[in-house]
Amino acid sequence: MSNFRISEVAGLIGVSGDTVRRWVDSGRLAAVRDEHGHRLVDGAELAAFMRAGAHEDPGLAFSSARNRFRGLVTGVTRDGVMAQVEMQAGPHRVVSLMSREAADEMGLEAGSPATAIVKSTNVIVEGDPRPETRHA
């Protein structure tokens, strides 16, 4: 079974390591310590935690979209009708095509905070090519 360090859990969920440590300390997320004293979260426990939505903002419960990436707009390219908006959300680059009118109304420009919401019927999942980093 896979075990994850606090920093790996934080990266997978998109929060800080301090947030994950607070969840562990408060009992919201189970963790054990390895022989070096590092906290490890069991992969199945983490999956259940994430599936239950325990890491999500409760205000998001009124939308069917679950894939939200909070980040910073890094560029906006506008033409007469369309706009291409690029964002960096943690390690993820997100690109959206929208009407120029929508981009203008939202005031999107490089440096603007924004949330990309993705709802798709086609999702490609790739495994981690480094399985040795996933075992305790």
PASEBA-1860 file (N, C-alpha, C; in nm, 3 decimals):
! residues 136
1> MSNFRISE> 0.085/-0.118/0.000/0.000/0.000/0.000/0.089/0.124/0.000 ~ 0.046/0.227/-0.069/0.120/0.352/-0.078/0.102/0.435/0.048 ~ 0.210/0.498/0.089/0.209/0.593/0.198/0.264/0.724/0.146 ~ 0.212/0.835/0.197/0.252/0.966/0.149/0.300/1.052/0.265 ~ 0.408/1.124/0.242/0.456/1.222/0.339/0.365/1.344/0.337 ~ 0.374/1.425/0.440/0.290/1.545/0.452/0.304/1.633/0.329 ~ 0.426/1.654/0.281/0.447/1.741/0.164/0.381/1.683/0.039 ~ 0.381/1.551/0.026/0.316/1.487/-0.089/0.164/1.502/-0.080
9> VAGLIGVS> 0.109/1.485/0.040/-0.035/1.503/0.060/-0.073/1.646/0.025 ~ 0.005/1.740/0.072/-0.022/1.882/0.043/-0.022/1.907/-0.107 ~ 0.074/1.852/-0.177/0.081/1.870/-0.321/-0.035/1.806/-0.394 ~ -0.079/1.690/-0.349/-0.191/1.622/-0.413/-0.323/1.696/-0.392 ~ -0.340/1.755/-0.275/-0.465/1.824/-0.244/-0.460/1.970/-0.287 ~ -0.340/2.028/-0.290/-0.328/2.169/-0.328/-0.340/2.263/-0.211 ~ -0.288/2.219/-0.095/-0.286/2.303/0.025/-0.143/2.304/0.078 ~ -0.120/2.381/0.182/0.014/2.386/0.240/0.038/2.266/0.332
17> GDTVRRWV> 0.165/2.237/0.355/0.201/2.132/0.449/0.148/2.162/0.588 ~ 0.148/2.290/0.626/0.095/2.329/0.758/-0.053/2.294/0.770 ~ -0.128/2.311/0.663/-0.271/2.275/0.666/-0.287/2.126/0.689 ~ -0.208/2.045/0.619/-0.217/1.899/0.636/-0.178/1.862/0.778 ~ -0.073/1.923/0.833/-0.033/1.894/0.971/-0.145/1.928/1.070 ~ -0.215/2.040/1.045/-0.327/2.077/1.132/-0.439/1.973/1.124 ~ -0.466/1.923/1.001/-0.568/1.819/0.986/-0.529/1.694/1.063 ~ -0.401/1.658/1.058/-0.353/1.539/1.130/-0.361/1.563/1.280
25> DSGRLAAV> -0.313/1.679/1.325/-0.312/1.709/1.468/-0.453/1.714/1.527 ~ -0.551/1.759/1.448/-0.689/1.769/1.497/-0.766/1.638/1.482 ~ -0.704/1.538/1.417/-0.770/1.409/1.399/-0.856/1.398/1.275 ~ -0.859/1.502/1.192/-0.939/1.495/1.067/-0.879/1.397/0.967 ~ -0.747/1.382/0.970/-0.677/1.293/0.877/-0.580/1.208/0.958 ~ -0.588/1.077/0.939/-0.504/0.984/1.015/-0.364/0.978/0.956 ~ -0.265/0.971/1.043/-0.126/0.956/1.001/-0.051/0.877/1.107 ~ 0.055/0.812/1.065/0.145/0.741/1.157/0.285/0.797/1.135
33> RDEHGHRL> 0.373/0.766/1.228/0.512/0.810/1.214/0.598/0.692/1.172 ~ 0.693/0.719/1.081/0.785/0.614/1.040/0.901/0.608/1.138 ~ 0.998/0.524/1.109/1.112/0.504/1.201/1.197/0.630/1.218 ~ 1.180/0.728/1.127/1.256/0.854/1.136/1.173/0.967/1.196 ~ 1.049/0.936/1.234/0.962/1.036/1.295/0.880/1.116/1.194 ~ 0.892/1.084/1.066/0.813/1.154/0.965/0.670/1.102/0.965 ~ 0.576/1.191/0.948/0.436/1.151/0.942/0.406/1.093/0.804 ~ 0.333/0.984/0.802/0.292/0.919/0.678/0.141/0.900/0.679
41> VDGAELAA> 0.080/0.927/0.565/-0.064/0.909/0.549/-0.084/0.793/0.454 ~ -0.164/0.696/0.496/-0.195/0.580/0.414/-0.273/0.624/0.290 ~ -0.237/0.570/0.176/-0.301/0.608/0.050/-0.451/0.585/0.050 ~ -0.496/0.473/0.105/-0.640/0.444/0.110/-0.712/0.543/0.202 ~ -0.648/0.577/0.314/-0.706/0.676/0.406/-0.717/0.813/0.339 ~ -0.612/0.850/0.265/-0.611/0.978/0.195/-0.721/0.980/0.088 ~ -0.735/0.870/0.015/-0.839/0.863/-0.088/-0.978/0.881/-0.025 ~ -1.001/0.816/0.088/-1.131/0.828/0.156/-1.154/0.971/0.204
49> FMRAGAHE> -1.050/1.034/0.257/-1.056/1.173/0.304/-1.094/1.265/0.189 ~ -1.027/1.246/0.074/-1.053/1.331/-0.042/-1.191/1.301/-0.102 ~ -1.227/1.173/-0.108/-1.358/1.133/-0.162/-1.470/1.193/-0.079 ~ -1.452/1.199/0.052/-1.553/1.255/0.141/-1.561/1.406/0.131 ~ -1.464/1.467/0.062/-1.465/1.611/0.046/-1.424/1.686/0.171 ~ -1.356/1.617/0.262/-1.316/1.679/0.388/-1.217/1.793/0.369 ~ -1.154/1.800/0.252/-1.055/1.904/0.225/-1.115/2.022/0.148 ~ -1.243/2.014/0.112/-1.305/2.116/0.027/-1.371/2.226/0.108
57> DPGLAFSS> -1.390/2.337/0.043/-1.463/2.450/0.099/-1.612/2.413/0.099 ~ -1.680/2.417/0.216/-1.820/2.378/0.219/-1.909/2.466/0.132 ~ -1.866/2.585/0.099/-1.944/2.673/0.013/-1.952/2.625/-0.131 ~ -1.874/2.524/-0.167/-1.874/2.473/-0.303/-1.979/2.365/-0.325 ~ -2.053/2.330/-0.224/-2.148/2.219/-0.233/-2.264/2.246/-0.327 ~ -2.283/2.369/-0.373/-2.396/2.403/-0.457/-2.363/2.401/-0.606 ~ -2.255/2.338/-0.643/-2.215/2.327/-0.783/-2.182/2.183/-0.815 ~ -2.214/2.142/-0.937/-2.180/2.006/-0.977/-2.035/1.994/-1.020
65> ARNRFRGL> -1.970/2.107/-1.045/-1.829/2.105/-1.085/-1.742/2.084/-0.961 ~ -1.652/1.986/-0.966/-1.568/1.955/-0.852/-1.420/1.982/-0.876 ~ -1.384/2.010/-0.999/-1.243/2.031/-1.033/-1.214/2.180/-1.035 ~ -1.167/2.230/-0.922/-1.141/2.373/-0.906/-0.993/2.395/-0.882 ~ -0.937/2.487/-0.957/-0.795/2.518/-0.947/-0.780/2.666/-0.920 ~ -0.750/2.702/-0.797/-0.728/2.842/-0.760/-0.587/2.878/-0.800 ~ -0.571/2.991/-0.865/-0.438/3.029/-0.910/-0.430/3.174/-0.950 ~ -0.329/3.202/-1.031/-0.300/3.338/-1.074/-0.298/3.342/-1.225
73> VTGVTRDG> -0.365/3.441/-1.282/-0.362/3.459/-1.426/-0.221/3.502/-1.464 ~ -0.162/3.431/-1.560/-0.025/3.463/-1.603/-0.022/3.531/-1.739 ~ -0.134/3.528/-1.810/-0.138/3.596/-1.939/-0.277/3.593/-1.999 ~ -0.311/3.700/-2.073/-0.438/3.707/-2.144/-0.409/3.759/-2.284 ~ -0.450/3.683/-2.384/-0.436/3.725/-2.524/-0.576/3.747/-2.578 ~ -0.605/3.870/-2.620/-0.737/3.905/-2.672/-0.731/3.933/-2.821 ~ -0.837/3.893/-2.892/-0.853/3.939/-3.029/-0.991/4.004/-3.036 ~ -1.047/4.014/-3.153/-1.175/4.083/-3.167/-1.291/4.017/-3.094
81> VMAQVEMQ> -1.292/3.884/-3.090/-1.406/3.812/-3.033/-1.368/3.724/-2.915 ~ -1.250/3.662/-2.918/-1.210/3.563/-2.819/-1.094/3.612/-2.733 ~ -1.076/3.543/-2.621/-0.960/3.567/-2.533/-0.906/3.432/-2.488 ~ -0.775/3.423/-2.483/-0.708/3.305/-2.428/-0.650/3.347/-2.294 ~ -0.693/3.279/-2.188/-0.649/3.311/-2.053/-0.562/3.196/-2.003 ~ -0.441/3.228/-1.962/-0.350/3.129/-1.905/-0.339/3.154/-1.756 ~ -0.340/3.044/-1.680/-0.328/3.051/-1.535/-0.224/2.952/-1.486 ~ -0.168/2.982/-1.372/-0.084/2.887/-1.301/-0.153/2.860/-1.169
89> AGPHRVVS> -0.191/2.734/-1.146/-0.259/2.694/-1.023/-0.172/2.589/-0.957 ~ -0.087/2.632/-0.865/0.012/2.541/-0.807/0.102/2.495/-0.918 ~ 0.125/2.365/-0.932/0.211/2.317/-1.039/0.139/2.303/-1.174 ~ 0.011/2.339/-1.178/-0.071/2.316/-1.297/-0.087/2.441/-1.382 ~ -0.063/2.427/-1.512/-0.091/2.533/-1.608/-0.228/2.505/-1.667 ~ -0.316/2.603/-1.660/-0.451/2.588/-1.710/-0.473/2.696/-1.816 ~ -0.526/2.656/-1.932/-0.553/2.751/-2.041/-0.702/2.744/-2.073 ~ -0.766/2.860/-2.082/-0.908/2.867/-2.113/-0.931/2.960/-2.231
97> LMSREAAD> -1.021/2.920/-2.319/-1.066/3.006/-2.427/-1.206/3.053/-2.392 ~ -1.229/3.182/-2.397/-1.358/3.241/-2.363/-1.383/3.361/-2.452 ~ -1.502/3.415/-2.443/-1.529/3.536/-2.521/-1.446/3.651/-2.464 ~ -1.409/3.742/-2.551/-1.336/3.861/-2.506/-1.423/3.939/-2.408 ~ -1.553/3.943/-2.437/-1.645/4.016/-2.350/-1.638/3.963/-2.207 ~ -1.637/3.829/-2.191/-1.631/3.770/-2.056/-1.500/3.807/-1.987 ~ -1.388/3.796/-2.060/-1.258/3.829/-2.001/-1.253/3.975/-1.960 ~ -1.310/4.063/-2.044/-1.311/4.206/-2.013/-1.400/4.234/-1.891
105> EMGLEAGS> -1.519/4.172/-1.887/-1.611/4.195/-1.775/-1.550/4.150/-1.642 ~ -1.471/4.042/-1.645/-1.408/3.991/-1.523/-1.280/4.068/-1.489 ~ -1.234/4.151/-1.583/-1.112/4.227/-1.558/-0.989/4.139/-1.552 ~ -0.988/4.030/-1.627/-0.876/3.937/-1.622/-0.752/3.996/-1.688 ~ -0.643/3.990/-1.616/-0.513/4.035/-1.667/-0.405/3.963/-1.588 ~ -0.284/3.964/-1.639/-0.173/3.899/-1.568/-0.165/3.953/-1.427 ~ -0.160/3.862/-1.331/-0.154/3.900/-1.190/-0.287/3.893/-1.118 ~ -0.397/3.872/-1.192/-0.529/3.861/-1.129/-0.546/3.723/-1.067
113> PATAIVKS> -0.595/3.714/-0.943/-0.629/3.582/-0.888/-0.756/3.532/-0.955 ~ -0.766/3.403/-0.975/-0.883/3.345/-1.041/-0.893/3.198/-1.005 ~ -1.009/3.140/-1.032/-1.030/2.997/-1.012/-1.075/2.937/-1.144 ~ -1.004/2.836/-1.190/-1.044/2.761/-1.310/-1.134/2.647/-1.262 ~ -1.250/2.635/-1.322/-1.344/2.529/-1.288/-1.356/2.441/-1.411 ~ -1.324/2.314/-1.396/-1.320/2.222/-1.509/-1.428/2.116/-1.491 ~ -1.512/2.102/-1.591/-1.612/1.996/-1.592/-1.603/1.932/-1.729 ~ -1.565/1.807/-1.732/-1.539/1.744/-1.859/-1.582/1.598/-1.857
121> TNVIVEGD> -1.621/1.549/-1.973/-1.654/1.407/-1.984/-1.531/1.326/-2.025 ~ -1.424/1.392/-2.066/-1.301/1.324/-2.106/-1.188/1.365/-2.013 ~ -1.139/1.270/-1.937/-1.029/1.295/-1.845/-0.926/1.186/-1.865 ~ -0.803/1.225/-1.885/-0.693/1.130/-1.899/-0.617/1.126/-1.768 ~ -0.592/1.007/-1.716/-0.518/0.990/-1.590/-0.389/0.918/-1.621 ~ -0.278/0.974/-1.576/-0.148/0.909/-1.591/-0.097/0.871/-1.453 ~ -0.035/0.756/-1.444/0.023/0.712/-1.318/0.156/0.779/-1.292 ~ 0.201/0.772/-1.169/0.331/0.827/-1.131/0.439/0.734/-1.185
129> PRPETRHA> 0.531/0.786/-1.267/0.635/0.699/-1.323/0.742/0.659/-1.222 ~ 0.731/0.709/-1.099/0.831/0.679/-0.997/0.768/0.601/-0.883 ~ 0.731/0.475/-0.903/0.661/0.401/-0.798/0.744/0.383/-0.671 ~ 0.874/0.391/-0.681/0.957/0.373/-0.562/0.935/0.486/-0.460 ~ 0.882/0.600/-0.502/0.858/0.711/-0.409/0.724/0.696/-0.338 ~ 0.648/0.595/-0.372/0.515/0.579/-0.316/0.506/0.470/-0.208 ~ 0.616/0.409/-0.171/0.612/0.303/-0.072/0.689/0.344/0.051 ~ 0.638/0.305/0.165/0.706/0.339/0.291/0.826/0.249/0.312
END
